Amino acid sequence: MTPITLIGDAWADYGLIDSGHGRKLERYGPQRFIRPEPQALWAPAQANWDAAGEFVPGSDEDGGGQWRFDHPLPHAGWTGQWEEVRFTMQPTPFRHLSFFPDMAPVWSWMRGQLAGLEAPTAMNLFGYTGVGTLALAAKGAAVTHVDASKKSVEAARANAALSGMADRPIRWIIDDALKFAAREVRRGKRYDGIILDPPKYGRGPEGEVWKLEEGLPPLIAECRKLLDADSRFLFLTVYAVRMSALAIGELVRQHFADLGGQVECGELGVREETRGLTLPTAIFARWSR
């Protein structure tokens, strides 16, 4: 299995302006922010960065830190847009801006996989604020959106309303991803596509503990049971772990060996506006037919 790359270019409401010396400068609509980026080993193109705020990491390499703001920001955030999808952007305690812009090429790829189906169905596990869910719903998919955080699901529903998609066939589920997937298997459900973006560590709504290395293999096994010979894709992304794309690629290939199609793995990245340099952001594995 030869790793491949999916590289996202700038779009109207997002761009990677510059990067280097362990940081990156990005634009989110009219605002600019600086965030830590350990993989930016090179020197930046610009000597001075002007930004509304910077996330300063804590001493713990697995998390922590805080935002420091130099300019005032709208208290309730501001609206961004990708294709038909509108959503709220604002800084979070988790160092990001309420969505993951490097997923843009994934959203496009998934929509292409479901193209031509009369009434496609999809499931978004760890769906967060729902941009991926709405990217699929905008093209006619009935989507099951699952997240253990009530706050995240509420934000996703607000984004659906902001996008004019409140009446789309979306099931909003607050649940532990593995437990919900297992229940869907018992119910005899099937999907045309599944996207999952599991965290390194997390807790379910009833205190369930999620650890990526332990939970991912059984979750992939349950997802395989929800896809059949007529299904189109599974897309798995993994952030912030010391793990190889080849490892998750082989995991997916083992579980999907009987289903035909193609398994690929590799890295997600974002292309810098200033120099065209590519900054890696995550690893992924995908199955498609």
Secondary structure, 3 states (H helix, E strand, C coil): CCCEEEEECCECCEEEEEEECCEEEEEECCEEEEEECCCCCCCCCCCCCCCCEEEEECCCCCCCEEEEECCCCCCCCEEEEECCEEEEECCCCCCCCCCCHHHHHHHHHHHHHHCCCCCCEEEEECCCCCHHHHHHHCCCCEEEEEECCHHHHHHHHHHHHHCCCCCCCEEEEECCHHHHHHHHHHCCCCCCEEEECCCCEEECCCCCEEEHHHHHHHHHHHHHHCCCCCCCEEEEEECCCCCCHHHHHHHHHHHHHHHCCEEEEEEEEEEECCCCCEEEEEEEEEEEC
